[in-house]
Amino acid sequence: MKLGIDFPYPRIGSDPRVYRALLQEAEGLGFAYATFIDHVLGAEHARREPPLTMIYDERSSFHEPLTLAAWGAAHTERLEFVTAVLVLAQRQTALVAKQAAEVQLLSGGRLRLGVGSGWNHVEYEALGVPFAARGARLEEQVEVMRRLWAEPLVDVSGRFHRLDRVSMLPTAAAPPVWFGGASRAQEERCARIGDGFIWERRLVELTHGTDADWTLGAGSELARGVAHVREQAAALGRDPATIGHQLGTCTSPADVHAVVDRWQELGGTHLTVAVPGDGAELLENIAPFARALGSLLG
């Protein structure tokens, strides 16, 4: 089981010195990865049709995750950087492929590209990308990016893409591509072509939770989801053990200790923790948090 740390913006504030210290401290304490969430824009929720129902709004603050990963890689040596998740379907495919290849090259292979289709139709509109068919577009995007990373010359005529004998240089080893979300369609997409699944909702209890939380109780939606990915992969001839599963976010060491064994039993490979505190307070809390995790940290 690999344990990672949530990069908690906006709680972390706007001081890059704190960012650097947090990532370096996380690496030194044995955390395996850091996760970065994504939105290009926030949006006011009032008077929207269809309504916007997620927690992020026009007051929410976000860093651009690939830029942050590149910056973080310059200040660390081993820490993996995970976009959890990049809203790929609202972005230009070849450009993201280029950016991801560059981060992978400069970081020495420490990018894990978590991708999703998103929920904010206002953001899609502002970026000039259709909101409809975003799931199908996402799947084709992953296939196109992998070809750009692997082939010397790419020619694609797809539903959403036309690449006329193009190349992408320089290249590095292709980053693993994980899917994130909370839908059967996304689970099945991962079973077909994903390297792993990022279960985005927050875990707070083992057997009881709210609509915003995953649980690990018998017959829970999370347990059914992991089983569904594994069953679909096996039916397609893939080894389910080669598909990773990342869960977040545990908010106390006690949660982590309670979750690890059960999560591994379900097929989990990665678990993300959220250190409490705001701004520089995070730096005071991360070491005690890590000590309480004990041997769970590498």
C-alpha positions, 0 to 999 in steps of 0.5 A: 500500500502506497500512502500519498498526501493531498496538496490542500489548496486553498487551505495551503494559502499562496506562499510557494515557500510553504508549498516547497516545504510541504512537498519536501517534508512529505518526501522526507517522511516517506510519503510516496506521492502528492495529489493535485486537483484541477479546475481552470475556472470557478463559477457562480452556482446561482441561476444555472441550468442545469444546476451546478451542485459540486462544492467548488464555486467562484471563490475556490482557488486552484493551481494548474496541476501540470505546472505545479507538478513540474515545479514540484519535481524541481524541488524533490527527488522521489515524490510522485505527482498525481493529477487527481484528476485533470479534466482532460476532456475540456482540454486540447489533447495534443497539448496535454500530451506535450505538457505531460511528456515534458513533466515526465521527462523533467521529473525523471518519470514521476508523473501519474496522469489521473484524468476525468470528464468533469462536471462543470458545463460553465467551465467547458463553455468558457474553454470552447469545448462541447460538454456533450459526449465528453466521456467518449471524447475522454476515451479517444483522447487517452488513445491519441495521447498514448500514440503520440508518446509511443509512435514516431509518426501519428495519423489519426482520423477519429470521432473527435481528432484529426492528426495528419502525420504528426510527431511529438519530440522529445519523448519520455516513458509514457506516464501511467493514465488513471481514470477518476470519477464516480460512474459505471461508464468511467469504471468500464473505461478504466477496465478497457484502457486504464492503468488505475482508478482514482476513487475521488470521494472522501472516506471518513467512516468504514460503515456509514457515510454521507452522499459525499463519502465513500464507505468500506462496509460490506456491499458498499458502493465503493466495494461494488465499484472496485469489483466491477472494474476488476470483473470487467478487466478480467472479461476483456482478458486483462489481469485485474491485478495490474490495475491500481486503485487509489482512495482518498482522503483519510483525515486522521492517522486512526482512519488510515490504520482502520482503512489500510487492511480493508482497502487492500482486501478490496484491491486497493493499492494507494491511499491518500491522507489529508494533513489538518491545518491551514498554511504554515500550520500544515508544516507543524502537523505533518511530522506528528501525523506521519509518526502516528502512521508508523510502519505504514509509511515507506 
